[in-house]
Amino acid sequence: MKTYNIPIVWQSYKRIPVQAENLEEAVKLALKQFFSEPDEQYIEDSFEIDEIINEDYFNETFDLNKILEEI
């Protein structure tokens, strides 16, 4: 019998509480914390900000590309 390594991808959901002056700063701080948590199985650039953020903070916006360039 052979041994097979079957790649399985999954998502987990986590809310990271941060204190900030505005939504863009909050996203930046949360992403810094997210990236600082070691996970040897993490696939680079596979994260995304859940769309629920638009419902939670409908009156604020942020530029994810700008944030990623800064961190």
N, C-alpha and C positions, 0 to 999 in steps of 0.2 A: 504494500500500500504506500502511496505517496502522501507527503504533507503539502497541503496547499495553503498559501497565504492569501486570503480573500480580503481585499480592501473594502472597508465599510466606512461610509461617511455619515456623520450625524451632526445635528445641531443641538446646542443647549442654549438656554435663555437665562440671562442674568441681568438684573438692573444694578448698576453701580452708582451708589449715592455720592454726589459731589456737591460742594458749595462753590458757587461762582456768581459773577456779576450778571452774566447773560447766558443764553443757550449755547452760543458758539464756544464760549470759554468752558462751559460745562461739558460739552461733547469732547473738547480737546483734553480736559482733565480725565474724563472717563476712558478715552482711548489710550492715554498714557498709562493708566493703571492696567487696562486690559492687556496691552502689549508687554507690560513688565511682569505679568504673571506667566511663569514658565509652563509651557505645554509642548512636550516633544512631538506630539502628534498633530500640532497645528499646521495647517496648510497655508503657506504665506498668501496673503491677500484674499483669504476666503471669508473674511468677516463682512458683515454689513450692519448698518444701523437699522433697527426695526422701524417699519413705517408707522408704528403706533406713536412714535415720537411726534408725528404731525398732529395726532389727536390730543396728545398730552399737552403740547405747546403750540397750539394752532396759531397763536399770534406772534410767534418768533420763528426766525429762520437761521440757518447756518450753512456755510460753504464747506462741505466735507473735503473737497480737493485742497482748499486753502489750509484747512486744519492738518491734513496729512503731510503737506509740504512743510509745515512748521514743526512737526514732531519727529 
